[in-house]
Amino acid sequence: MSELNSRKDGAVVLVGVDFGLPHFDGELEELGLLAQTAGLAPVARLVAKRKAPDAALFVGSGKASEIRELAELHGASEVIFDQALSPAQQRNLERHLGVAVYDRTFLILEIFAQRARSHEGKLQVELARLQYLSTHLVRRWSHLERQRGGIGARGGPGETQIELDRRMIGDAIRRTRERLAKVQRQRSTQRRQRERRDTFNISLVGYTNAGKSSLFNALVKARAYAADQLFATLDTTTRHLYLGDARRKVSISDTVGFIRELPHGLIDAFKATLQEAVDADLLLHVVDASNPHHPEQMAEVQSVLKEIGADSVPQLLVFNKLDALDDTQRPLSLADEIEVDGVQMPRLFLSAHSGEGVAALRAELGRRALSVDGAMTPEPDAELHGPGGGLAQSPH
Protein backbone atom coordinates (compact mmCIF):
# COMPACT_ATOMS: atom_id res chain seq x y z
CA MET A 1 0.00 0.00 0.00
CA SER A 2 1.40 3.40 -0.92
CA GLU A 3 2.05 6.03 1.74
CA LEU A 4 -0.61 8.30 0.19
CA ASN A 5 -3.27 5.59 0.19
CA SER A 6 -2.49 4.73 3.81
CA ARG A 7 -3.23 8.27 4.95
CA LYS A 8 -6.56 9.27 6.43
CA ASP A 9 -8.88 10.75 3.82
CA GLY A 10 -9.39 14.47 4.48
CA ALA A 11 -6.94 14.62 7.41
CA VAL A 12 -5.05 17.93 7.38
CA VAL A 13 -2.40 19.73 9.41
CA LEU A 14 -3.05 23.44 9.99
CA VAL A 15 -0.13 25.88 10.08
CA GLY A 16 -0.03 29.54 11.06
CA VAL A 17 2.91 31.93 11.33
CA ASP A 18 2.92 34.74 13.88
CA PHE A 19 4.78 37.70 12.39
CA GLY A 20 3.89 39.92 15.34
CA LEU A 21 0.93 41.50 13.58
CA PRO A 22 -2.22 42.42 15.56
CA HIS A 23 -5.17 40.03 15.79
CA PHE A 24 -3.15 36.92 14.94
CA ASP A 25 -5.31 33.84 15.49
CA GLY A 26 -2.93 31.89 17.70
CA GLU A 27 -5.30 28.93 18.03
CA LEU A 28 -5.98 28.78 14.27
CA GLU A 29 -9.64 28.61 15.24
CA GLU A 30 -11.00 30.25 12.10
CA LEU A 31 -8.74 28.23 9.80
CA GLY A 32 -9.99 25.09 11.53
CA LEU A 33 -13.59 26.13 10.91
CA LEU A 34 -12.80 26.82 7.27
CA ALA A 35 -11.21 23.39 6.91
CA GLN A 36 -14.23 21.70 8.48
CA THR A 37 -16.54 23.71 6.25
CA ALA A 38 -14.62 22.34 3.26
CA GLY A 39 -15.22 18.80 4.53
CA LEU A 40 -11.72 18.28 5.92
CA ALA A 41 -10.62 16.98 9.32
CA PRO A 42 -7.90 18.97 11.13
CA VAL A 43 -5.73 16.48 13.04
CA ALA A 44 -2.88 18.74 14.18
CA ARG A 45 -2.00 22.43 14.43
CA LEU A 46 1.36 24.14 14.44
CA VAL A 47 2.11 27.81 15.08
CA ALA A 48 5.52 29.27 14.29
CA LYS A 49 6.97 32.67 15.15
CA ARG A 50 9.07 34.54 12.63
CA LYS A 51 10.06 38.13 11.89
CA ALA A 52 9.55 37.58 8.16
CA PRO A 53 8.58 34.73 5.83
CA ASP A 54 11.32 32.40 4.62
CA ALA A 55 11.65 32.98 0.88
CA ALA A 56 11.86 29.28 0.05
CA LEU A 57 9.81 27.41 2.67
CA PHE A 58 7.82 30.26 4.33
CA VAL A 59 8.37 28.75 7.81
CA GLY A 60 12.03 27.81 7.41
CA SER A 61 13.54 24.34 7.10
CA GLY A 62 13.38 23.52 10.82
CA LYS A 63 9.65 24.15 11.16
CA ALA A 64 9.02 22.52 7.80
CA SER A 65 10.58 19.33 9.16
CA GLU A 66 8.32 19.57 12.23
CA ILE A 67 5.30 19.86 9.94
CA ARG A 68 6.43 16.80 7.99
CA GLU A 69 6.72 14.81 11.23
CA LEU A 70 3.23 15.92 12.30
CA ALA A 71 1.76 14.91 8.96
CA GLU A 72 3.40 11.49 9.14
CA LEU A 73 2.39 10.99 12.78
CA HIS A 74 -1.28 11.80 12.16
CA GLY A 75 -1.57 10.34 8.67
CA ALA A 76 -2.42 13.72 7.12
CA SER A 77 -2.43 13.99 3.34
CA GLU A 78 -2.64 17.80 3.16
CA VAL A 79 -1.21 20.83 4.96
CA ILE A 80 -3.04 24.15 4.98
CA PHE A 81 -1.35 27.46 5.80
CA ASP A 82 -3.29 30.35 7.31
CA GLN A 83 -1.36 32.86 5.19
CA ALA A 84 -1.01 33.20 1.42
CA LEU A 85 1.88 31.27 -0.13
CA SER A 86 3.73 32.16 -3.30
CA PRO A 87 3.74 29.50 -6.05
CA ALA A 88 7.45 28.84 -5.37
CA GLN A 89 6.89 28.45 -1.62
CA GLN A 90 4.00 26.08 -2.24
CA ARG A 91 6.07 23.98 -4.65
CA ASN A 92 9.08 23.87 -2.31
CA LEU A 93 6.95 22.92 0.68
CA GLU A 94 5.29 20.07 -1.20
CA ARG A 95 8.69 18.70 -2.19
CA HIS A 96 9.93 18.99 1.40
CA LEU A 97 6.80 17.63 3.10
CA GLY A 98 5.78 14.99 0.59
CA VAL A 99 2.11 15.99 0.83
CA ALA A 100 -0.19 18.50 -0.87
CA VAL A 101 0.09 22.07 0.44
CA TYR A 102 -2.56 24.79 0.19
CA ASP A 103 -3.11 28.22 1.66
CA ARG A 104 -6.05 30.08 3.15
CA THR A 105 -6.91 31.71 -0.17
CA PHE A 106 -7.26 28.39 -1.98
CA LEU A 107 -9.31 26.95 0.89
CA ILE A 108 -11.80 29.84 0.75
CA LEU A 109 -12.05 29.48 -3.02
CA GLU A 110 -12.83 25.77 -2.59
CA ILE A 111 -15.61 26.55 -0.10
CA PHE A 112 -17.10 29.15 -2.43
CA ALA A 113 -17.00 26.63 -5.27
CA GLN A 114 -18.88 24.11 -3.13
CA ARG A 115 -21.50 26.60 -1.96
CA ALA A 116 -22.37 28.61 -5.07
CA ARG A 117 -25.87 27.74 -6.30
CA SER A 118 -26.99 30.39 -8.77
CA HIS A 119 -25.61 30.64 -12.30
CA GLU A 120 -24.06 34.01 -11.51
CA GLY A 121 -22.54 32.77 -8.26
CA LYS A 122 -20.94 29.79 -9.97
CA LEU A 123 -19.49 32.01 -12.70
CA GLN A 124 -18.08 34.45 -10.14
CA VAL A 125 -16.41 31.67 -8.17
CA GLU A 126 -15.06 30.03 -11.31
CA LEU A 127 -13.51 33.33 -12.43
CA ALA A 128 -11.82 33.81 -9.05
CA ARG A 129 -10.50 30.24 -9.05
CA LEU A 130 -9.17 30.54 -12.59
CA GLN A 131 -7.39 33.79 -11.72
CA TYR A 132 -5.82 32.13 -8.69
CA LEU A 133 -4.75 29.05 -10.63
CA SER A 134 -3.24 31.17 -13.40
CA THR A 135 -0.60 32.32 -10.90
CA HIS A 136 -0.25 28.94 -9.16
CA LEU A 137 0.45 26.60 -12.07
CA VAL A 138 2.42 24.13 -10.01
CA ARG A 139 0.39 21.23 -11.37
CA ARG A 140 -3.35 21.14 -11.52
CA TRP A 141 -5.35 21.83 -14.66
CA SER A 142 -7.28 18.58 -14.08
CA HIS A 143 -8.62 20.16 -10.88
CA LEU A 144 -10.76 22.47 -12.99
CA GLU A 145 -12.40 19.62 -14.85
CA ARG A 146 -13.45 17.35 -12.01
CA GLN A 147 -15.73 17.30 -9.01
CA ARG A 148 -13.92 17.80 -5.71
CA GLY A 149 -12.86 14.64 -3.90
CA GLY A 150 -10.09 16.14 -1.74
CA ILE A 151 -8.55 19.54 -2.29
CA GLY A 152 -6.67 19.67 -5.58
CA ALA A 153 -4.97 17.07 -7.70
CA ARG A 154 -1.60 15.50 -6.98
CA GLY A 155 1.34 15.22 -9.28
CA GLY A 156 2.78 17.84 -11.60
CA PRO A 157 2.98 18.49 -15.32
CA GLY A 158 6.19 19.23 -17.11
CA GLU A 159 7.13 22.64 -18.40
CA THR A 160 5.36 22.10 -21.73
CA GLN A 161 2.21 21.06 -19.91
CA ILE A 162 2.34 24.20 -17.77
CA GLU A 163 2.45 26.36 -20.89
CA LEU A 164 -0.52 24.48 -22.29
CA ASP A 165 -2.35 24.89 -18.99
CA ARG A 166 -1.63 28.61 -19.01
CA ARG A 167 -3.21 29.01 -22.44
CA MET A 168 -6.21 26.90 -21.47
CA ILE A 169 -6.75 28.88 -18.28
CA GLY A 170 -6.39 32.17 -20.17
CA ASP A 171 -9.06 31.07 -22.63
CA ALA A 172 -11.29 29.89 -19.78
CA ILE A 173 -10.92 33.25 -17.99
CA ARG A 174 -11.96 35.11 -21.15
CA ARG A 175 -15.00 32.88 -21.72
CA THR A 176 -16.06 33.11 -18.08
CA ARG A 177 -15.77 36.91 -18.11
CA GLU A 178 -17.99 37.09 -21.20
CA ARG A 179 -20.65 34.83 -19.67
CA LEU A 180 -20.53 36.72 -16.38
CA ALA A 181 -20.87 40.08 -18.12
CA LYS A 182 -24.10 38.89 -19.76
CA VAL A 183 -25.59 37.80 -16.43
CA GLN A 184 -24.49 41.03 -14.76
CA ARG A 185 -26.19 43.14 -17.44
CA GLN A 186 -29.43 41.40 -16.45
CA ARG A 187 -28.78 42.24 -12.79
CA SER A 188 -28.10 45.86 -13.70
CA THR A 189 -31.45 46.02 -15.50
CA GLN A 190 -33.22 44.65 -12.43
CA ARG A 191 -31.49 47.20 -10.23
CA ARG A 192 -32.51 50.10 -12.49
CA GLN A 193 -36.11 48.88 -12.36
CA ARG A 194 -36.03 49.02 -8.57
CA GLU A 195 -34.53 52.51 -8.68
CA ARG A 196 -37.31 53.72 -10.99
CA ARG A 197 -39.85 52.47 -8.46
CA ASP A 198 -38.16 54.60 -5.78
CA THR A 199 -37.96 51.62 -3.46
CA PHE A 200 -36.01 52.03 -0.21
CA ASN A 201 -33.19 49.47 -0.55
CA ILE A 202 -31.64 47.66 2.41
CA SER A 203 -28.68 45.27 2.27
CA LEU A 204 -27.54 42.93 5.03
CA VAL A 205 -23.76 42.79 5.37
CA GLY A 206 -21.47 41.30 7.96
CA TYR A 207 -18.84 38.76 8.84
CA THR A 208 -19.56 35.21 7.79
CA ASN A 209 -21.74 33.25 10.24
CA ALA A 210 -22.99 36.42 11.97
CA GLY A 211 -26.56 35.28 11.30
CA LYS A 212 -27.49 37.44 8.32
CA SER A 213 -29.66 34.81 6.66
CA SER A 214 -31.38 33.95 9.94
CA LEU A 215 -32.21 37.64 10.40
CA PHE A 216 -33.32 37.90 6.77
CA ASN A 217 -35.67 34.96 7.34
CA ALA A 218 -36.99 36.47 10.56
CA LEU A 219 -37.74 39.78 8.84
CA VAL A 220 -39.40 38.52 5.67
CA LYS A 221 -40.64 35.15 6.97
CA ALA A 222 -38.72 33.45 4.18
CA ARG A 223 -36.68 30.29 4.00
CA ALA A 224 -33.34 31.43 2.65
CA TYR A 225 -30.79 28.78 3.61
CA ALA A 226 -29.27 29.47 7.03
CA ALA A 227 -26.81 27.28 8.92
CA ASP A 228 -24.27 27.60 11.73
CA GLN A 229 -21.27 27.41 9.41
CA LEU A 230 -18.96 29.65 7.44
CA PHE A 231 -20.21 30.84 4.04
CA ALA A 232 -23.55 29.05 4.15
CA THR A 233 -24.82 31.79 1.80
CA LEU A 234 -23.07 33.00 -1.35
CA ASP A 235 -25.88 33.97 -3.68
CA THR A 236 -27.80 37.16 -3.04
CA THR A 237 -31.52 36.87 -2.33
CA THR A 238 -33.67 40.00 -2.58
CA ARG A 239 -37.26 40.34 -1.36
CA HIS A 240 -39.83 42.98 -0.66
CA LEU A 241 -40.47 43.58 3.02
CA TYR A 242 -43.74 45.24 3.99
CA LEU A 243 -43.47 47.33 7.16
CA GLY A 244 -47.05 47.45 8.41
CA ASP A 245 -46.70 50.18 11.04
CA ALA A 246 -45.08 52.51 8.53
CA ARG A 247 -47.25 51.31 5.64
CA ARG A 248 -44.15 51.15 3.49
CA LYS A 249 -42.63 48.44 1.32
CA VAL A 250 -38.85 48.21 1.14
CA SER A 251 -36.41 45.99 -0.74
CA ILE A 252 -34.05 43.90 1.40
CA SER A 253 -31.08 41.84 0.17
CA ASP A 254 -29.09 39.11 1.91
CA THR A 255 -25.47 39.09 0.71
CA VAL A 256 -22.34 36.96 0.99
CA GLY A 257 -20.48 37.16 4.30
CA PHE A 258 -17.02 38.65 4.64
CA ILE A 259 -14.00 37.11 6.31
CA ARG A 260 -10.46 38.08 7.28
CA GLU A 261 -8.12 38.14 4.28
CA LEU A 262 -10.94 37.56 1.82
CA PRO A 263 -9.10 36.91 -1.47
CA HIS A 264 -9.03 40.01 -3.65
CA GLY A 265 -9.88 37.86 -6.64
CA LEU A 266 -13.13 36.94 -4.94
CA ILE A 267 -13.93 40.55 -4.09
CA ASP A 268 -13.29 41.47 -7.72
CA ALA A 269 -15.35 38.56 -9.06
CA PHE A 270 -18.23 39.26 -6.66
CA LYS A 271 -18.30 43.02 -7.25
CA ALA A 272 -21.56 42.83 -9.19
CA THR A 273 -23.19 40.92 -6.33
CA LEU A 274 -21.71 43.29 -3.76
CA GLN A 275 -23.08 46.20 -5.81
CA GLU A 276 -26.31 45.58 -3.87
CA ALA A 277 -24.49 47.00 -0.85
CA VAL A 278 -23.00 49.93 -2.78
CA ASP A 279 -26.42 50.97 -4.13
CA ALA A 280 -28.32 50.45 -0.86
CA ASP A 281 -30.01 53.26 1.04
CA LEU A 282 -29.17 51.49 4.30
CA LEU A 283 -26.77 48.75 5.36
CA LEU A 284 -27.73 46.44 8.20
CA HIS A 285 -24.30 45.50 9.50
CA VAL A 286 -25.01 42.23 11.32
CA VAL A 287 -22.56 41.32 14.10
CA ASP A 288 -22.29 38.10 16.11
CA ALA A 289 -22.49 39.60 19.60
CA SER A 290 -21.50 36.27 21.15
CA ASN A 291 -18.19 36.04 19.28
CA PRO A 292 -15.28 37.34 21.39
CA HIS A 293 -13.54 38.49 18.20
CA HIS A 294 -16.45 40.60 16.95
CA PRO A 295 -14.54 43.94 17.15
CA GLU A 296 -11.93 42.58 14.71
CA GLN A 297 -14.69 41.11 12.54
CA MET A 298 -16.45 44.47 12.40
CA ALA A 299 -13.19 46.13 11.34
CA GLU A 300 -12.78 43.58 8.55
CA VAL A 301 -16.29 44.26 7.27
CA GLN A 302 -15.64 48.01 7.30
CA SER A 303 -12.44 47.41 5.33
CA VAL A 304 -14.24 45.42 2.61
CA LEU A 305 -17.06 47.99 2.45
CA LYS A 306 -14.44 50.67 1.86
CA GLU A 307 -12.77 48.56 -0.84
CA ILE A 308 -16.01 48.15 -2.79
CA GLY A 309 -17.05 51.79 -2.32
CA ALA A 310 -19.89 51.20 0.14
CA ASP A 311 -18.34 52.85 3.19
CA SER A 312 -20.41 56.04 2.73
CA VAL A 313 -23.76 54.19 2.83
CA PRO A 314 -25.60 54.77 6.16
CA GLN A 315 -25.28 51.82 8.53
CA LEU A 316 -27.36 50.39 11.33
CA LEU A 317 -25.41 47.98 13.52
CA VAL A 318 -27.40 44.88 14.43
CA PHE A 319 -25.81 42.86 17.23
CA ASN A 320 -27.33 39.43 16.70
CA LYS A 321 -27.34 36.24 18.82
CA LEU A 322 -28.55 37.97 21.97
CA ASP A 323 -29.86 34.58 23.09
CA ALA A 324 -26.29 33.23 23.16
CA LEU A 325 -25.17 35.80 25.78
CA ASP A 326 -25.29 34.97 29.47
CA ASP A 327 -26.85 37.37 31.95
CA THR A 328 -23.53 39.08 32.70
CA GLN A 329 -22.98 39.81 28.99
CA ARG A 330 -26.43 41.15 28.15
CA PRO A 331 -26.53 44.90 27.46
CA LEU A 332 -28.41 47.23 29.78
CA SER A 333 -30.23 48.67 26.78
CA LEU A 334 -31.14 47.00 23.49
CA ALA A 335 -30.59 50.27 21.61
CA ASP A 336 -27.60 52.61 21.85
CA GLU A 337 -24.79 54.13 19.79
CA ILE A 338 -21.12 53.20 19.47
CA GLU A 339 -18.18 54.75 17.67
CA VAL A 340 -16.95 52.99 14.53
CA ASP A 341 -14.01 54.49 12.65
CA GLY A 342 -14.58 57.82 14.36
CA VAL A 343 -18.30 57.91 13.51
CA GLN A 344 -21.19 57.39 15.93
CA MET A 345 -23.40 54.56 14.66
CA PRO A 346 -26.78 53.43 16.01
CA ARG A 347 -26.87 49.88 17.36
CA LEU A 348 -29.67 47.45 18.11
CA PHE A 349 -29.38 44.14 19.97
CA LEU A 350 -31.61 41.24 18.97
CA SER A 351 -31.88 37.51 18.44
CA ALA A 352 -32.97 36.34 15.02
CA HIS A 353 -33.33 32.88 16.55
CA SER A 354 -35.67 33.74 19.44
CA GLY A 355 -37.21 36.83 17.84
CA GLU A 356 -36.30 39.14 20.73
CA GLY A 357 -35.68 42.65 19.39
CA VAL A 358 -36.79 41.89 15.81
CA ALA A 359 -39.96 43.99 16.18
CA ALA A 360 -37.83 46.95 17.29
CA LEU A 361 -35.68 46.54 14.20
CA ARG A 362 -38.74 46.48 11.93
CA ALA A 363 -39.97 49.66 13.62
CA GLU A 364 -36.61 51.34 13.06
CA LEU A 365 -36.60 50.30 9.41
CA GLY A 366 -40.09 51.77 9.08
CA ARG A 367 -38.88 55.09 10.47
CA ARG A 368 -35.97 55.09 8.03
CA ALA A 369 -38.24 54.30 5.07
CA LEU A 370 -40.68 57.07 6.03
CA SER A 371 -37.85 59.56 5.90
CA VAL A 372 -37.39 58.85 2.19
CA ASP A 373 -39.87 60.40 -0.23
CA GLY A 374 -41.54 58.07 -2.68
CA ALA A 375 -41.29 54.86 -0.67
CA MET A 376 -43.97 52.55 -2.00
CA THR A 377 -46.87 50.89 -0.18
CA PRO A 378 -47.80 47.79 -2.21
CA GLU A 379 -48.74 44.31 -1.05
CA PRO A 380 -46.58 42.51 1.53
CA ASP A 381 -43.59 40.21 1.04
CA ALA A 382 -43.20 39.44 -2.66
CA GLU A 383 -39.97 37.85 -3.82
CA LEU A 384 -37.97 39.96 -6.24
CA HIS A 385 -35.30 37.53 -7.35
CA GLY A 386 -34.86 33.80 -7.30
CA PRO A 387 -33.95 31.04 -9.69
CA GLY A 388 -34.28 32.39 -13.20
CA GLY A 389 -34.07 36.02 -12.08
CA GLY A 390 -30.31 36.11 -11.95
CA LEU A 391 -30.28 35.58 -8.19
CA ALA A 392 -31.04 32.49 -6.23
CA GLN A 393 -31.99 31.60 -2.71
CA SER A 394 -29.23 29.67 -1.13
CA PRO A 395 -26.87 29.44 1.76
CA HIS A 396 -25.58 31.80 4.78
FENHU-V180100 format. One record per pair of residues at least 24 apart in sequence whose C-alpha atoms are under 6 Angstrom apart, sorted by the first residue. I is the first residue (numbers start at 1). J is the second residue. D is the distance in whole Angstrom. If there is no record, write none. Layout:
# FENHU-V180100
i->(I & I)
j->(J & J)
d->(D & D)
This chain:
# FENHU-V180100
i->(7 & 7 & 7 & 8 & 10 & 10 & 11 & 11 & 11 & 12 & 12 & 12 & 12 & 12 & 12 & 13 & 13 & 13 & 13 & 13 & 14 & 14 & 14 & 15 & 15 & 15 & 15 & 16 & 16 & 16 & 17 & 17 & 17 & 18 & 19 & 19 & 38 & 56 & 57 & 57 & 68 & 87 & 105 & 116 & 118 & 121 & 124 & 124 & 128 & 128 & 128 & 198 & 199 & 199 & 200 & 201 & 201 & 201 & 201 & 202 & 202 & 202 & 202 & 202 & 202 & 203 & 203 & 203 & 203 & 204 & 204 & 204 & 205 & 206 & 206 & 206 & 207 & 207 & 207 & 208 & 208 & 210 & 210 & 213 & 214 & 215 & 224 & 224 & 225 & 225 & 226 & 226 & 231 & 232 & 232 & 233 & 233 & 233 & 235 & 236 & 237 & 237 & 238 & 238 & 239 & 239 & 240 & 240 & 241 & 242 & 242 & 243 & 246 & 247 & 248 & 248 & 249 & 249 & 278 & 282 & 282 & 283 & 284 & 284 & 285 & 285 & 286 & 286 & 287 & 287 & 288 & 289 & 289 & 289 & 290 & 316 & 317 & 318 & 318 & 318 & 319 & 320 & 320 & 321 & 322 & 322 & 323)
j->(75 & 76 & 77 & 75 & 40 & 41 & 41 & 42 & 76 & 41 & 42 & 43 & 76 & 78 & 79 & 42 & 43 & 44 & 45 & 79 & 45 & 79 & 80 & 45 & 46 & 47 & 81 & 47 & 81 & 82 & 47 & 48 & 49 & 49 & 50 & 51 & 111 & 89 & 89 & 93 & 97 & 136 & 263 & 234 & 392 & 235 & 269 & 270 & 265 & 266 & 269 & 374 & 250 & 375 & 250 & 251 & 252 & 280 & 281 & 251 & 252 & 280 & 281 & 282 & 283 & 252 & 253 & 277 & 283 & 254 & 283 & 284 & 285 & 257 & 285 & 286 & 257 & 258 & 259 & 257 & 258 & 287 & 288 & 396 & 352 & 352 & 393 & 394 & 394 & 395 & 395 & 396 & 396 & 395 & 396 & 394 & 395 & 396 & 392 & 391 & 392 & 393 & 384 & 385 & 383 & 384 & 381 & 382 & 381 & 380 & 381 & 366 & 366 & 377 & 376 & 377 & 376 & 377 & 310 & 314 & 315 & 315 & 315 & 316 & 317 & 318 & 318 & 319 & 319 & 320 & 320 & 319 & 320 & 321 & 325 & 346 & 347 & 347 & 348 & 349 & 349 & 350 & 351 & 351 & 350 & 351 & 351)
d->(5 & 6 & 6 & 6 & 5 & 6 & 5 & 6 & 5 & 6 & 5 & 6 & 5 & 5 & 5 & 6 & 6 & 5 & 6 & 5 & 5 & 6 & 5 & 6 & 5 & 6 & 5 & 5 & 6 & 5 & 6 & 5 & 6 & 5 & 5 & 5 & 5 & 5 & 5 & 6 & 5 & 5 & 6 & 6 & 5 & 6 & 5 & 6 & 5 & 5 & 6 & 6 & 6 & 5 & 5 & 5 & 6 & 5 & 5 & 6 & 5 & 5 & 6 & 5 & 6 & 6 & 5 & 6 & 5 & 5 & 6 & 5 & 5 & 6 & 5 & 5 & 5 & 5 & 6 & 4 & 5 & 5 & 5 & 5 & 6 & 5 & 6 & 6 & 5 & 4 & 6 & 5 & 6 & 4 & 3 & 6 & 3 & 3 & 6 & 6 & 6 & 5 & 6 & 6 & 4 & 5 & 5 & 5 & 5 & 5 & 6 & 6 & 5 & 6 & 6 & 5 & 5 & 5 & 4 & 5 & 6 & 5 & 6 & 5 & 5 & 6 & 5 & 6 & 5 & 6 & 5 & 5 & 6 & 6 & 6 & 6 & 5 & 6 & 5 & 6 & 5 & 5 & 5 & 5 & 5 & 5 & 6)
